[in-house]
Amino acid sequence: MANKYPLKDEPGRTMFVFERGGKIIGNIVKDRTAKEPAKLVFETARYNSLEELQADYPAADEKKEQEA
């Protein structure tokens, strides 16, 4: 299982979600820019479900981003 989504309160950062050892874990990555490559910023604690991880690290509302 691999999943990714932009973070709500952190523009320019993306959450990559993986399953490791029966638990869900996320890596927050700073998005690539014209001057810098993407960088791993933070690895989350282990969660029992994707819903628990998304409760602590919500996804950005894509409709609002497209309107801006």
C-alpha positions as CSV (number, residue, x, y, z in Angstrom):
1,M,0.0,0.0,0.0
2,A,1.4,3.3,-1.0
3,N,-0.6,6.5,-0.9
4,K,0.3,10.2,-1.1
5,Y,-1.6,13.5,-0.5
6,P,-0.8,17.2,0.0
7,L,-1.0,18.4,3.6
8,K,-3.7,20.8,4.7
9,D,-1.7,23.2,7.0
10,E,1.7,22.8,5.3
11,P,1.7,24.1,1.7
12,G,4.5,22.7,-0.4
13,R,4.7,19.4,1.6
14,T,3.3,16.0,0.7
15,M,2.5,13.0,2.9
16,F,3.7,9.6,1.6
17,V,2.0,6.7,3.4
18,F,3.3,3.2,3.7
19,E,2.6,0.0,5.5
20,R,5.5,-1.3,7.5
21,G,5.4,-4.2,9.9
22,G,1.6,-4.2,9.9
23,K,1.4,-0.5,10.9
24,I,0.8,2.6,8.9
25,I,3.6,5.1,8.7
26,G,4.0,8.4,6.9
27,N,6.8,10.4,5.5
28,I,6.4,14.2,5.1
29,V,8.4,15.4,2.0
30,K,9.1,19.0,1.0
31,D,8.0,19.3,-2.6
32,R,10.6,19.8,-5.3
33,T,11.2,23.3,-6.5
34,A,13.1,24.8,-9.5
35,K,16.1,25.3,-7.2
36,E,16.0,22.3,-4.8
37,P,15.1,18.6,-5.1
38,A,12.4,17.1,-2.9
39,K,13.6,16.4,0.7
40,L,12.4,14.1,3.5
41,V,11.3,16.4,6.4
42,F,9.7,14.1,8.9
43,E,8.7,10.5,9.6
44,T,5.5,10.1,11.6
45,A,4.8,7.7,14.4
46,R,3.2,4.3,13.6
47,Y,-0.5,4.2,13.3
48,N,-3.0,1.3,13.3
49,S,-5.0,2.7,10.4
50,L,-4.9,5.3,7.6
51,E,-7.8,7.1,9.2
52,E,-5.8,7.7,12.4
53,L,-2.8,9.1,10.5
54,Q,-5.1,11.4,8.4
55,A,-6.8,12.6,11.6
56,D,-3.4,13.9,12.8
57,Y,-2.1,14.9,9.4
58,P,-5.2,16.0,7.3
59,A,-5.2,16.3,3.6
60,A,-5.5,19.7,1.9
61,D,-8.9,20.5,0.4
62,E,-8.1,20.3,-3.3
63,K,-11.2,22.4,-4.3
64,K,-10.0,25.4,-2.3
65,E,-6.4,25.1,-3.7
66,Q,-7.7,25.1,-7.2
67,E,-9.9,28.2,-6.6
68,A,-6.9,30.2,-5.1
